[in-house]
Amino acid sequence: MVEILRNKNLATRFQILVEIAANQPDVRQKYIAQRLGITPQAISDYIKQLLKEGLILAEGRLRYRVSIKGVDWVLRQLKETAEYLASVEEVVSNVKVSAAIAGGNLRRGQTVGLVMKDGLLVATEDPGAGATGVAVSDAAGGDDVGVTNVRGIISLEVGEITVLGVPGVQRGGSKNVALDQLENLARSARPLAAIGVEAISALKRIGRQPDYVYGVREAVIDAASSGLSPLLVCVDEEVPMLIKRLGQAGIRYRLLNLRVS
């Protein structure tokens, strides 16, 4: 472990140098003591040590600056600590368990491939996928399974949202929608979403129930970000705000007008 994390004296010296650097040259020992939760006398003793070792320079009564030697020492401690923290982050990331759907019968400790299917993370028996992990338990195909020690990049192509504009009630509402075209587009759509009563009514006319009717903008953005290509039926007065939000999220879309001419 990094010495500064084991040695309280070194850690305190480091903090005092940082406080002096932040407030130099007018350094109030009482202020630093309050900041670090130690006595002013202890700060005074530390400052005497730092002066003796050339880590700080005195410029008169209660006026100190961090010397070049002191700056180098602080940067060296930062570098060592940063390297240690990076290694800790890697270890912790490896321990983290992610949930996935088992793409087949898996065994505990088995190396699995990780892919996105239908917007869900799937652990497959083929470790030749772009990303791999280790199953933390036995699992049958279709079950949820924990995966740890994830390595590589999980391949994911962001989906495209198809937006179908329908007229508001003042312009005929669902009665003025090209239902045959809507039915054709919605036949295999997944997920299916609707914004506005007119949009819900139009889908009802073709015997379809939307998957999303609340929080729709963010729901379809999440779906597209997970690799799905949602179909969104939207009353035309809401379309401009929707398109603006999709642009902010960087989501591809195509816009079709289903109003009967």
Buried (B, 14 or more C-beta within 10 A) or exposed (E): EBEBBEEEEBBBBBBBBBBBBEBBEEBBBEBBBEBBEBEBEBBEEBBEEBBEEEBBBEEEEEEBBBBEEBBEBBEEBEEBBEEBEEEEEEEEEEEEBBEBBBBBEBEEEBBBBBBBEEBBBBBBBEBEBEBBBBBBBBBEEEBEBBBBBBEEEBEBEBBEBBBBBBBBBEBBBBBBBBBEBBBEBBEEBEBBBBBBBBBBBBBEBBEBEBBBBEEBBEBBBBBBBBBBBBBBBBBBBBBEEBBEBBEEBEBEBEBEBBBEE
